[in-house]
């Protein structure tokens, strides 16, 4: 039978290059495939008795349902754009040979509905270079565009349908951040492309990441930061390597053992210059029940920019409520310090405060007492001592109250002799240098010794002479006063405090004042102003102790004595791990009490400021 030809109307729009349709251009399900190339072309439909004359047609999937919606202004703008590079990439993906010669105007222009820049096509959620993901994306975009192009009806043609072979897939979600790099990789991509591996590697691995491509993404890290920076936000402490934890040192007592608690490596972490700052204060409270409202001027003097590592405070004739006094000290020093040890002997109090992060490097604190009065149960005069080892340096702190009276120098010398012989220290903590120790002098058994208190040594000159020197302006000549000082004279003779030194004195005599006033004794006794409150030190090694400041606190007037304090820099040496450690013990109840008081005072202060501001009265003049 003769073949039947059906003429189809021409299709609007420029013809595709070479009369070949782009792969993925789809027609509606109820329309036949129309030839593209002009009105004179016809499609030969074979009958039963004739052979197939036309070339076999490739199956084309059906078009998507038409989207009946108005085009937005952005979409109209997209249609006006032309992207030469995008069209070339699309042709290469469809298998169209890329010619290097001059291009035909018809080929250089894309179909009206395919003129969308490829930078606006949404990314695929699959890895770059995956043909299935981009096949779906392109087929969906092209089919929707061609559906709007073919608006005139066409003759129905019996062509195989691809819908039964390929399951329908939804369009990928539109992503606002589109990169042309990813699209170019997808349109030209395959495993054979030259930069395929590089782009896939770049896609899989995050920037600045310490993880390789085979590692999973860390849940602790984000896209904008690396794993290292995310890890550093959890702690500011130095990281500890696992192999350092596994390697245990059995060289007990060695100075060079790796990881030794008291060794040189640990000491260098906290004290690179191997010197600690120590505050030592002494105060005769005269048994007053009233405590100063503020101890900042004493413990945190204005001349010292930095707080100290240790605070040792000795009190003579202390108040009746010793716990209240220690709570005031804790409240002033704040949460950075803890009470390592406190002891009492009658009305002699001794408190040792230490920085909270240094309590692990101290040995057990040992204390001892001595009574110098003839009647031993009256404990107003005597000595109280505390000792411990910090890293490899042993410390001894003694606070004393010697016999009073201007002419009783011999009794005071006897008090000193009894003290150095009767103090039984150390007890269980080993001596750091037993070969240089003496059994009759406790001060020789420790590396660093601080002795402070009310020694009651007076100025031998009369009151009139002392007042004449004190009246000199603009500054008082303290060296002239010290020429009459009993303690200075006895130390030069070697009768007391053998081997001890005292920082230079540049403050006024600390005794005896009228309570609450800055005038010296105005009573009938007319006692001579004197330097009764002192701080002296002794070191087993030369120049281990360096005095920084030595002064008195004139703002505390609740007693007839002014507190005297000294700031020192003390050399610390590495130690051996063979001493009984304090294991971080401190007075926890006192610590919490001090914190509560600080919070309560701050709350009261803020409330007072609030009430003051709310009660202010505005006046108009």
RODO-2510 file (C-alpha; in nm, 4 decimals, decimal comma):
residues 621
     n   res          X          Y          Z
     1     x     0,0000     0,0000     0,0000
     2     x     0,1244     0,3521    -0,0651
     3     x     0,2443     0,5413     0,2348
     4     x     0,0332     0,8165     0,3818
     5     x     0,1867     1,1512     0,4603
     6     x     0,0484     1,3988     0,7107
     7     x     0,1479     1,7629     0,6901
     8     x     0,1963     1,9379     1,0212
     9     x     0,1848     2,3086     1,0833
    10     x     0,5140     2,4850     1,1445
    11     x     0,6370     2,5436     1,4984
    12     x     0,7001     2,8954     1,6135
    13     x     1,0469     2,9837     1,7180
    14     x     1,3922     2,9343     1,5708
    15     x     1,4849     2,5827     1,4679
    16     x     1,7317     2,3851     1,6781
    17     x     2,0813     2,3326     1,5406
    18     x     2,0926     2,0781     1,2575
    19     x     1,7235     1,9972     1,2817
    20     x     1,7910     1,7831     1,5885
    21     x     1,5858     1,8226     1,9035
    22     x     1,7580     1,8645     2,2342
    23     x     1,7476     1,5640     2,4576
    24     x     1,4767     1,6026     2,7110
    25     x     1,2526     1,8317     2,5028
    26     x     0,9123     1,6896     2,5765
    27     x     0,5672     1,7293     2,4242
    28     x     0,2336     1,7007     2,5981
    29     x     0,0891     1,3554     2,6299
    30     x    -0,2043     1,4320     2,3920
    31     x     0,0070     1,5818     2,1151
    32     x     0,2074     1,4215     1,8382
    33     x     0,5652     1,4894     1,7646
    34     x     0,5865     1,7622     1,5036
    35     x     0,8752     1,8006     1,2647
    36     x     1,0821     2,1098     1,3179
    37     x     1,2211     2,2616     1,0038
    38     x     0,9464     2,4332     0,8055
    39     x     0,6060     2,3767     0,6535
    40     x     0,7279     2,1670     0,3598
    41     x     0,8498     1,8752     0,5707
    42     x     0,6227     1,5765     0,6268
    43     x     0,6218     1,2728     0,8448
    44     x     0,5810     0,9313     0,6743
    45     x     0,3534     0,7015     0,8650
    46     x     0,4118     0,3343     0,7647
    47     x     0,1286     0,0965     0,6937
    48     x     0,1073    -0,2765     0,7505
    49     x     0,2444    -0,3807     0,4086
    50     x     0,5295    -0,1383     0,3784
    51     x     0,8647    -0,1244     0,5434
    52     x     0,9774     0,1522     0,7696
    53     x     1,1149     0,4302     0,5516
    54     x     1,1743     0,6973     0,8181
    55     x     1,4524     0,6721     1,0702
    56     x     1,3581     0,5207     1,4058
    57     x     1,2579     0,7790     1,6653
    58     x     1,4135     0,7906     2,0097
    59     x     1,1606     0,7520     2,2891
    60     x     1,0902     1,0802     2,4658
    61     x     0,9372     1,0996     2,8098
    62     x     0,6049     1,2794     2,8368
    63     x     0,5833     1,6381     2,9365
    64     x     0,4942     1,7621     3,2794
    65     x     0,1456     1,8991     3,3415
    66     x     0,1071     2,2550     3,2317
    67     x     0,1456     2,5057     3,5101
    68     x    -0,1290     2,7611     3,4682
    69     x     0,0204     3,0596     3,6433
    70     x     0,1287     3,4079     3,5552
    71     x     0,4934     3,4636     3,4957
    72     x     0,6576     3,6829     3,7535
    73     x     0,8734     3,9781     3,6675
    74     x     1,1846     3,7833     3,7674
    75     x     1,0947     3,4981     3,5313
    76     x     1,0359     3,7426     3,2478
    77     x     1,3768     3,8859     3,3181
    78     x     1,5271     3,5370     3,3070
    79     x     1,3769     3,4754     2,9645
    80     x     1,5441     3,7879     2,8279
    81     x     1,8862     3,6728     2,9381
    82     x     2,1233     3,4864     2,7123
    83     x     2,4088     3,2801     2,8456
    84     x     2,6408     3,1594     2,5765
    85     x     2,8496     2,9468     2,8106
    86     x     2,5408     2,7867     2,9601
    87     x     2,3992     2,6957     2,6176
    88     x     2,7329     2,5430     2,5113
    89     x     2,7435     2,3323     2,8265
    90     x     2,3897     2,2158     2,7665
    91     x     2,4697     2,1169     2,4065
    92     x     2,7701     1,9181     2,5226
    93     x     2,5530     1,7362     2,7754
    94     x     2,3100     1,6425     2,4957
    95     x     2,5890     1,5054     2,2809
    96     x     2,5986     1,7875     2,0244
    97     x     2,9522     1,8266     1,8846
    98     x     3,1186     2,1493     1,9854
    99     x     3,2649     2,3268     1,6845
   100     x     3,5521     2,5640     1,7131
   101     x     3,4658     2,7611     1,3992
   102     x     3,2296     3,0556     1,3658
   103     x     2,8875     2,9818     1,4979
   104     x     2,5613     3,0103     1,3119
   105     x     2,3279     3,2762     1,4502
   106     x     2,0594     3,0150     1,4851
   107     x     2,2871     2,7955     1,6902
   108     x     2,4170     3,0699     1,9107
   109     x     2,0728     3,1608     2,0309
   110     x     1,8808     2,9319     2,2584
   111     x     1,5081     2,8598     2,2404
   112     x     1,2936     3,1272     2,4005
   113     x     1,2030     2,9215     2,7018
   114     x     1,5559     2,7823     2,7490
   115     x     1,7195     3,1217     2,7724
   116     x     1,7254     3,1039     3,1503
   117     x     2,0738     3,1500     3,2874
   118     x     2,2080     2,8271     3,4260
   119     x     2,3100     3,0106     3,7389
   120     x     1,9425     3,0238     3,8323
   121     x     1,8848     2,6473     3,8005
   122     x     1,8605     2,4965     4,1488
   123     x     2,1349     2,2725     4,2836
   124     x     2,0865     1,9016     4,3056
   125     x     2,0933     1,7416     4,6463
   126     x     2,3172     1,4657     4,5159
   127     x     2,6911     1,4705     4,4711
   128     x     2,8268     1,6754     4,1790
   129     x     2,8559     1,4820     3,8565
   130     x     2,5619     1,2497     3,9256
   131     x     2,3810     1,2108     3,5903
   132     x     2,0525     1,0936     3,7351
   133     x     2,0037     1,3949     3,9588
   134     x     2,0796     1,6486     3,6897
   135     x     1,8809     1,4501     3,4327
   136     x     1,5752     1,4924     3,6478
   137     x     1,6454     1,8596     3,7046
   138     x     1,7043     1,9420     3,3381
   139     x     1,4206     1,7265     3,2095
   140     x     1,1776     1,8905     3,4466
   141     x     1,2938     2,2424     3,3577
   142     x     1,2980     2,1790     2,9816
   143     x     0,9654     1,9962     2,9765
   144     x     0,7943     2,2761     3,1637
   145     x     0,9442     2,5339     2,9289
   146     x     0,8539     2,3423     2,6116
   147     x     0,5049     2,2930     2,7437
   148     x     0,4628     2,6695     2,7329
   149     x     0,6209     2,6837     2,3831
   150     x     0,3901     2,4416     2,2036
   151     x     0,0589     2,6137     2,2396
   152     x    -0,0917     2,5087     1,8990
   153     x    -0,2422     2,1623     1,8715
   154     x    -0,0500     1,9003     1,6710
   155     x    -0,1575     1,5787     1,5047
   156     x    -0,1504     1,2736     1,7255
   157     x     0,1310     1,0341     1,6515
   158     x     0,1628     0,6797     1,7811
   159     x     0,5008     0,6975     1,9598
   160     x     0,6298     0,4888     2,2423
   161     x     0,5863     0,6489     2,5848
   162     x     0,8658     0,6560     2,8433
   163     x     0,6390     0,7173     3,1395
   164     x     0,5857     0,3466     3,1913
   165     x     0,9599     0,2792     3,2050
   166     x     1,0793     0,5739     3,4206
   167     x     0,8983     0,6427     3,7460
   168     x     0,8018     1,0056     3,7945
   169     x     1,0273     1,2020     4,0280
   170     x     0,9538     1,5327     4,1965
   171     x     1,1470     1,8416     4,1055
   172     x     1,4344     1,9227     4,3422
   173     x     1,3796     2,1958     4,5954
   174     x     1,4891     2,5392     4,4849
   175     x     1,7967     2,6631     4,6672
   176     x     1,8699     3,0336     4,6796
   177     x     2,2482     2,9968     4,6939
   178     x     2,3439     2,8694     4,3514
   179     x     2,7033     2,8416     4,2361
   180     x     2,7937     2,8364     3,8707
   181     x     3,0844     2,6064     3,9571
   182     x     2,8541     2,3258     4,0601
   183     x     2,6359     2,3661     3,7532
   184     x     2,9316     2,3645     3,5177
   185     x     3,0560     2,0477     3,6815
   186     x     2,7153     1,8854     3,6457
   187     x     2,6575     1,9902     3,2825
   188     x     2,9979     1,8770     3,1659
   189     x     3,0518     1,6227     3,4345
   190     x     3,1302     1,2666     3,4340
   191     x     3,4073     1,0667     3,5949
   192     x     3,6163     1,1236     3,2819
   193     x     3,6167     1,4982     3,3110
   194     x     3,9542     1,6429     3,4019
   195     x     3,8451     1,8346     3,7116
   196     x     3,5765     1,5912     3,8248
   197     x     3,7743     1,4484     4,1178
   198     x     3,8924     1,7860     4,2323
   199     x     3,5402     1,9270     4,2407
   200     x     3,3967     1,6256     4,4163
   201     x     3,6745     1,6466     4,6765
   202     x     3,6022     2,0134     4,7256
   203     x     3,2331     1,9415     4,7696
   204     x     3,2725     1,6603     5,0195
   205     x     3,5332     1,8115     5,2506
   206     x     3,4661     2,1274     5,4492
   207     x     3,7052     2,4186     5,4273
   208     x     3,9660     2,4287     5,7049
   209     x     3,8656     2,0818     5,8172
   210     x     4,1027     1,8429     5,9874
   211     x     3,8952     1,5469     5,8772
   212     x     3,9662     1,3577     5,5563
   213     x     3,7010     1,2654     5,2996
   214     x     3,6453     0,9257     5,4581
   215     x     3,5709     1,0705     5,8035
   216     x     3,2142     1,1577     5,9025
   217     x     3,1186     1,5138     5,9681
   218     x     3,1779     1,6098     6,3287
   219     x     2,8601     1,7030     6,5178
   220     x     3,0606     1,9512     6,7257
   221     x     3,1739     2,1599     6,4296
   222     x     2,9834     2,3948     6,2061
   223     x     3,0317     2,4985     5,8445
   224     x     3,1990     2,8242     5,9363
   225     x     3,4563     2,6929     6,1836
   226     x     3,7022     2,4091     6,2008
   227     x     3,7007     2,1215     6,4446
   228     x     3,9972     2,2705     6,6265
   229     x     3,8278     2,6029     6,6897
   230     x     3,5088     2,4281     6,8020
   231     x     3,7008     2,2132     7,0436
   232     x     3,8779     2,5136     7,1949
   233     x     3,5473     2,6651     7,3084
   234     x     3,4895     2,3930     7,5665
   235     x     3,7926     2,4573     7,7876
   236     x     4,0844     2,6944     7,8146
   237     x     4,2989     2,4375     7,9910
   238     x     4,5929     2,2857     7,8113
   239     x     4,4925     1,9599     7,6398
   240     x     4,6226     1,6366     7,7892
   241     x     4,7500     1,3719     7,5516
   242     x     4,6275     1,0180     7,5985
   243     x     4,9789     0,8738     7,5862
   244     x     5,0807     1,0989     7,8763
   245     x     4,7985     0,9517     8,0835
   246     x     4,9018     0,5960     7,9972
   247     x     5,2679     0,6501     8,0867
   248     x     5,2880     0,6325     8,4656
   249     x     5,6009     0,7421     8,6473
   250     x     5,7175     0,5132     8,9260
   251     x     6,0198     0,7276     9,0152
   252     x     5,8812     0,8529     9,3433
   253     x     6,0661     1,1532     9,4731
   254     x     6,2481     1,2237     9,1508
   255     x     6,2852     1,5858     9,0479
   256     x     6,2958     1,4965     8,6785
   257     x     6,0106     1,2462     8,6662
   258     x     5,7733     1,3313     8,3838
   259     x     5,4370     1,4354     8,5215
   260     x     5,5542     1,4598     8,8841
   261     x     5,3042     1,6650     9,0820
   262     x     5,5704     1,8725     9,2566
   263     x     5,8368     1,8474     8,9867
   264     x     6,0044     2,1149     8,7802
   265     x     5,7657     2,0769     8,4860
   266     x     5,4584     2,1414     8,6988
   267     x     5,6278     2,4276     8,8831
   268     x     5,7125     2,6007     8,5549
   269     x     5,3450     2,5916     8,4530
   270     x     5,2401     2,8046     8,7502
   271     x     5,5598     2,9964     8,8286
   272     x     5,7767     3,0414     8,5191
   273     x     6,0182     3,2619     8,7147
   274     x     6,0015     3,0245     9,0161
   275     x     5,8975     3,2953     9,2605
   276     x     5,5733     3,3270     9,4560
   277     x     5,4139     3,6426     9,5996
   278     x     5,3452     3,6274     9,9743
   279     x     5,1533     3,8693    10,1957
   280     x     5,2320     3,8684    10,5700
   281     x     5,0436     4,0857    10,8200
   282     x     5,0332     4,1275    11,1956
   283     x     4,7818     4,3156    11,4087
   284     x     4,7181     4,3548    11,7776
   285     x     4,3386     4,3915    11,7950
   286     x     4,3390     4,4904    12,1671
   287     x     4,0531     4,2474    12,2238
   288     x     3,8018     4,4771    12,0575
   289     x     3,4739     4,3127    11,9626
   290     x     3,4148     4,5622    11,6858
   291     x     3,5755     4,4606    11,3591
   292     x     3,6655     4,6985    11,0751
   293     x     3,3881     4,7458    10,8223
   294     x     3,6338     4,7030    10,5372
   295     x     3,9673     4,5198    10,5205
   296     x     4,0501     4,6117    10,1624
   297     x     4,3147     4,8650    10,2604
   298     x     4,4928     4,5994    10,4650
   299     x     4,4740     4,2895    10,2442
   300     x     4,4540     4,4644     9,9073
   301     x     4,6595     4,7823     9,9467
   302     x     4,6396     5,0442     9,6765
   303     x     5,0128     5,0260     9,6057
   304     x     4,9934     4,6611     9,5017
   305     x     4,8489     4,6170     9,1535
   306     x     4,8286     4,2377     9,1767
   307     x     4,6965     4,0114     9,4477
   308     x     4,9381     3,7741     9,6186
   309     x     4,9619     3,3951     9,6035
   310     x     4,9580     3,3464     9,9830
   311     x     4,8031     3,5533    10,2612
   312     x     4,9241     3,4871    10,6160
   313     x     4,7625     3,6971    10,8884
   314     x     4,8619     3,6822    11,2544
   315     x     4,6532     3,8429    11,5287
   316     x     4,7377     3,9136    11,8919
   317     x     4,4713     3,9839    12,1519
   318     x     4,2148     3,8848    11,8945
   319     x     3,8436     3,9435    11,9136
   320     x     3,6230     3,7039    12,1061
   321     x     3,4610     3,5664    11,7886
   322     x     3,7463     3,4134    11,5938
   323     x     3,5136     3,2665    11,3312
   324     x     3,3762     3,6085    11,2552
   325     x     3,7275     3,7401    11,1997
   326     x     3,8101     3,4599    10,9568
   327     x     3,4812     3,5181    10,7735
   328     x     3,5775     3,8829    10,7251
   329     x     3,9101     3,7767    10,5792
   330     x     3,7438     3,5294    10,3430
   331     x     3,4853     3,7838    10,2366
   332     x     3,7563     4,0381    10,1542
   333     x     3,9787     3,7989     9,9594
   334     x     3,6860     3,6566     9,7637
   335     x     3,6337     3,3275     9,5830
   336     x     3,9857     3,3098     9,4396
   337     x     4,1291     3,2188     9,7828
   338     x     4,0603     2,9470    10,0352
   339     x     4,1512     2,9048    10,4000
   340     x     4,4195     2,6385    10,3920
   341     x     4,4748     2,6363    10,7680
   342     x     4,3823     2,8291    11,0797
   343     x     4,5000     2,7857    11,4358
   344     x     4,4537     2,9564    11,7700
   345     x     4,6396     2,9703    12,0966
   346     x     4,4331     3,1627    12,3464
   347     x     4,3857     3,5013    12,1797
   348     x     4,6603     3,4380    11,9242
   349     x     4,5127     3,3660    11,5807
   350     x     4,6921     3,2526    11,2674
   351     x     4,5220     3,2216    10,9269
   352     x     4,6794     3,0879    10,6077
   353     x     4,4963     3,1687    10,2846
   354     x     4,6114     3,0310     9,9529
   355     x     4,5072     3,0735     9,5931
   356     x     4,2445     2,8134     9,5125
   357     x     4,4349     2,6559     9,2221
   358     x     4,7529     2,6072     9,4304
   359     x     4,6137     2,3926     9,7094
   360     x     4,7180     2,0714     9,5310
   361     x     5,0874     2,1478     9,5675
   362     x     5,0949     2,1844     9,9458
   363     x     5,1814     1,9304    10,2067
   364     x     4,9782     1,8833    10,5187
   365     x     4,9885     2,1918    10,7397
   366     x     5,1325     2,1354    11,0861
   367     x     5,1068     2,3737    11,3775
   368     x     5,2560     2,4129    11,7245
   369     x     5,2204     2,6542    12,0150
   370     x     5,4339     2,7923    12,2983
   371     x     5,3229     2,9726    12,6164
   372     x     5,5737     3,2179    12,7596
   373     x     5,3832     3,3255    13,0688
   374     x     5,4633     3,1745    13,4059
   375     x     5,0973     3,0822    13,4521
   376     x     5,0513     2,8545    13,1514
   377     x     4,6713     2,8627    13,1409
   378     x     4,6748     3,2390    13,0734
   379     x     4,7429     3,2337    12,7023
   380     x     4,7806     3,6004    12,6204
   381     x     5,1539     3,5839    12,5614
   382     x     5,3320     3,3197    12,3596
   383     x     5,3777     3,1991    12,0016
   384     x     5,1775     3,0155    11,7410
   385     x     5,3429     2,8569    11,4352
   386     x     5,2309     2,6801    11,1167
   387     x     5,4523     2,5008    10,8666
   388     x     5,4080     2,3252    10,5332
   389     x     5,5971     2,2475    10,2155
   390     x     5,4971     2,4154     9,8909
   391     x     5,6409     2,2274     9,5905
   392     x     5,9977     2,1716     9,7139
   393     x     6,0235     2,4735     9,9470
   394     x     5,9385     2,4481    10,3159
   395     x     5,7766     2,7437    10,4947
   396     x     5,7467     2,8350    10,8608
   397     x     5,5203     3,1170    10,9822
   398     x     5,5363     3,2273    11,3480
   399     x     5,3240     3,4929    11,5147
   400     x     5,4245     3,5981    11,8678
   401     x     5,3265     3,8281    12,1468
   402     x     5,6234     3,9058    12,3701
   403     x     5,6273     4,0525    12,7180
   404     x     5,5169     4,4141    12,7340
   405     x     5,6850     4,7007    12,9167
   406     x     5,9442     4,9565    12,8127
   407     x     6,2260     4,8238    13,0267
   408     x     6,1603     4,4492    12,9946
   409     x     6,4048     4,3778    12,7126
   410     x     6,5521     4,0724    12,8894
   411     x     6,2094     3,9133    12,9263
   412     x     6,1457     3,9591    12,5569
   413     x     6,4776     3,7978    12,4727
   414     x     6,3808     3,5060    12,6933
   415     x     6,0482     3,4732    12,5131
   416     x     6,2355     3,4462    12,1866
   417     x     6,4677     3,1717    12,3196
   418     x     6,1803     2,9677    12,4562
   419     x     5,9951     2,9897    12,1292
   420     x     6,2716     2,8639    11,9011
   421     x     6,3438     2,5740    12,1357
   422     x     5,9877     2,4685    12,2207
   423     x     5,8260     2,4692    11,8774
   424     x     5,8271     2,1036    11,7685
   425     x     5,8140     2,1379    11,3926
   426     x     5,8141     1,9712    11,1472
   427     x     5,6336     1,6594    11,2628
   428     x     5,5539     1,4195    10,9782
   429     x     5,6499     1,6368    10,6818
   430     x     6,0151     1,5608    10,5998
   431     x     6,2780     1,8295    10,6258
   432     x     6,3930     1,9466    10,2850
   433     x     6,7550     1,9782    10,4064
   434     x     6,8115     1,7948    10,7348
   435     x     7,1891     1,8420    10,7197
   436     x     7,1549     2,2154    10,7837
   437     x     6,9001     2,1830    11,0656
   438     x     6,9542     2,2341    11,4346
   439     x     6,7579     2,0539    11,7060
   440     x     6,7620     2,3619    11,9309
   441     x     6,6417     2,6188    11,6737
   442     x     6,3194     2,5594    11,4829
   443     x     6,3987     2,8348    11,2336
   444     x     6,6911     2,6335    11,0918
   445     x     6,4680     2,3438    10,9832
   446     x     6,2855     2,5313    10,7089
   447     x     6,3853     2,7005    10,3874
   448     x     6,1833     3,0187    10,4369
   449     x     6,0823     3,1568    10,7789
   450     x     5,8576     3,4560    10,8519
   451     x     5,8247     3,5748    11,2117
   452     x     5,5764     3,8511    11,2830
   453     x     5,3766     3,9836    11,5740
   454     x     5,3714     4,2275    11,8611
   455     x     5,7291     4,1997    11,9836
   456     x     5,6793     4,4958    12,2216
   457     x     6,0288     4,6389    12,1649
   458     x     6,0138     5,0145    12,2289
   459     x     6,1983     5,3373    12,1495
   460     x     6,4363     5,4209    12,4341
   461     x     6,4223     5,7974    12,3909
   462     x     6,1556     5,9914    12,5786
   463     x     5,8193     6,0912    12,4356
   464     x     5,9189     6,4503    12,3853
   465     x     6,2151     6,3523    12,1660
   466     x     6,0027     6,1128    11,9638
   467     x     5,7295     6,3721    11,9132
   468     x     5,9905     6,6225    11,8002
   469     x     6,1088     6,3790    11,5327
   470     x     5,7522     6,2946    11,4329
   471     x     5,6738     6,6635    11,3930
   472     x     5,9354     6,7125    11,1218
   473     x     5,7934     6,8110    10,7864
   474     x     5,7390     6,7243    10,5094
   475     x     5,8552     6,3682    10,5838
   476     x     5,9437     6,1975    10,9069
   477     x     6,3025     6,0768    10,9366
   478     x     6,2362     5,7171    11,0358
   479     x     6,6077     5,6323    11,0446
   480     x     6,6546     5,8780    11,3288
   481     x     6,3729     5,7085    11,5194
   482     x     6,5186     5,3614    11,4623
   483     x     6,8463     5,4649    11,6229
   484     x     6,6605     5,4385    11,9521
   485     x     6,4795     5,1164    11,8646
   486     x     6,5441     4,8309    12,1062
   487     x     6,4853     4,5534    11,8478
   488     x     6,7260     4,7044    11,5957
   489     x     6,9956     4,7259    11,8599
   490     x     6,9445     4,3681    11,9865
   491     x     6,9444     4,2257    11,6333
   492     x     7,2755     4,3957    11,5640
   493     x     7,4183     4,2377    11,8760
   494     x     7,2863     3,8938    11,7716
   495     x     7,0846     3,8496    12,0885
   496     x     6,7540     3,7949    11,9119
   497     x     6,6344     3,6808    11,5701
   498     x     6,9685     3,5401    11,4670
   499     x     7,0016     3,5251    11,0924
   500     x     6,6827     3,7277    11,0385
   501     x     6,6389     4,0467    10,8368
   502     x     6,3793     4,3202    10,8340
   503     x     6,2761     4,5355    10,5381
   504     x     6,3469     4,9048    10,5556
   505     x     6,0927     5,0942    10,7645
   506     x     5,9368     5,4052    10,6090
   507     x     5,6130     5,4285    10,8087
   508     x     5,5182     5,5888    11,1378
   509     x     5,5253     5,3982    11,4670
   510     x     5,2298     5,1595    11,4914
   511     x     5,1857     5,1967    11,8719
   512     x     5,0177     5,3550    12,0693
   513     x     4,7134     5,5388    11,9281
   514     x     4,3908     5,6564    12,0776
   515     x     4,1179     5,4238    11,9561
   516     x     3,9378     5,5704    11,6596
   517     x     4,1830     5,8583    11,6205
   518     x     4,5181     5,9296    11,4564
   519     x     4,6758     6,0784    11,7688
   520     x     4,9167     5,8922    11,9910
   521     x     4,8401     5,8071    12,3530
   522     x     4,6785     6,1051    12,5187
   523     x     4,6029     5,9276    12,8467
   524     x     4,7795     5,9911    13,1734
   525     x     5,0353     5,7205    13,1008
   526     x     5,1645     5,9067    12,7942
   527     x     5,3252     5,5981    12,6398
   528     x     5,6015     5,6599    12,3890
   529     x     5,5157     5,5830    12,0246
   530     x     5,7079     5,2739    11,9168
   531     x     5,7513     5,0149    11,6445
   532     x     5,6143     4,7226    11,8410
   533     x     5,4550     4,5398    11,5459
   534     x     5,7164     4,3939    11,3140
   535     x     5,7767     4,1418    11,0358
   536     x     6,1169     3,9743    11,0012
   537     x     6,2299     3,6945    10,7692
   538     x     6,5056     3,4398    10,7321
   539     x     6,6063     3,2231    10,4360
   540     x     6,8139     2,9073    10,4290
   541     x     6,9434     3,0033    10,0848
   542     x     7,0802     3,3493    10,0243
   543     x     6,8542     3,6014     9,8502
   544     x     6,5577     3,3646     9,8307
   545     x     6,3317     3,6291     9,9899
   546     x     6,3004     3,9712     9,8342
   547     x     6,0922     4,2343    10,0182
   548     x     5,8658     4,4369     9,7903
   549     x     5,6764     4,6574    10,0330
   550     x     5,6714     4,7119    10,4085
   551     x     5,4115     4,9458    10,5541
   552     x     5,1256     4,9946    10,7994
   553     x     4,7537     5,0432    10,7418
   554     x     4,6588     5,3801    10,8887
   555     x     4,2905     5,3562    10,7900
   556     x     4,2068     5,0873    11,0497
   557     x     4,1543     5,2631    11,3827
   558     x     3,9571     5,0116    11,5902
   559     x     4,2617     4,9305    11,8058
   560     x     4,5493     5,1154    11,9693
   561     x     4,7787     4,9341    11,7215
   562     x     4,7953     4,9841    11,3489
   563     x     4,8244     4,6696    11,1358
   564     x     5,1629     4,6167    10,9747
   565     x     5,2080     4,4147    10,6563
   566     x     5,4818     4,3131    10,4159
   567     x     5,4818     4,1977    10,0534
   568     x     5,7546     3,9544     9,9534
   569     x     5,8749     3,7607     9,6508
   570     x     5,9977     3,4157     9,7525
   571     x     6,1897     3,1695     9,5393
   572     x     6,0196     2,8295     9,5033
   573     x     6,2066     2,5128     9,4086
   574     x     6,0712     2,1879     9,2629
   575     x     5,9999     1,9139     9,5115
   576     x     5,9778     1,5390     9,5481
   577     x     5,6602     1,3361     9,5467
   578     x     5,7340     1,1770     9,8824
   579     x     5,5565     1,4165    10,1183
   580     x     5,2092     1,3808    10,2723
   581     x     4,9930     1,6054    10,0581
   582     x     4,7035     1,8129    10,1850
   583     x     4,5015     1,6700     9,8926
   584     x     4,3196     1,9966     9,8288
   585     x     4,1595     2,0235    10,1721
   586     x     4,0362     2,3657    10,2839
   587     x     3,7636     2,5182    10,4985
   588     x     3,4640     2,4775    10,2662
   589     x     3,2056     2,6149    10,5110
   590     x     3,3997     2,9360    10,5577
   591     x     3,4417     2,9645    10,1811
   592     x     3,0657     2,9478    10,1236
   593     x     3,0008     3,1904    10,4081
   594     x     3,2343     3,4477    10,2577
   595     x     3,0711     3,4151     9,9146
   596     x     2,7228     3,4614    10,0611
   597     x     2,8332     3,7745    10,2421
   598     x     2,9810     3,9238     9,9291
   599     x     2,6578     3,8590     9,7413
   600     x     2,4476     4,0010    10,0238
   601     x     2,6531     4,3200    10,0474
   602     x     2,6422     4,3730     9,6724
   603     x     2,2651     4,3261     9,6730
   604     x     2,2267     4,5777     9,9538
   605     x     2,4481     4,8265     9,7744
   606     x     2,2491     4,8015     9,4521
   607     x     1,9236     4,8366     9,6430
   608     x     2,0545     5,1453     9,8211
   609     x     2,1526     5,3011     9,4885
   610     x     1,8108     5,2194     9,3485
   611     x     1,6335     5,3765     9,6457
   612     x     1,8551     5,6817     9,6257
   613     x     1,7811     5,7331     9,2565
   614     x     1,4071     5,6790     9,3029
   615     x     1,3848     5,9270     9,5917
   616     x     1,5632     6,2054     9,4091
   617     x     1,3540     6,5247     9,3888
   618     x     1,3684     6,7419     9,0798
   619     x     1,3545     7,1155     9,1434
   620     x     1,3021     7,3922     8,8929
   621     x     1,4880     7,7127     8,9640
***
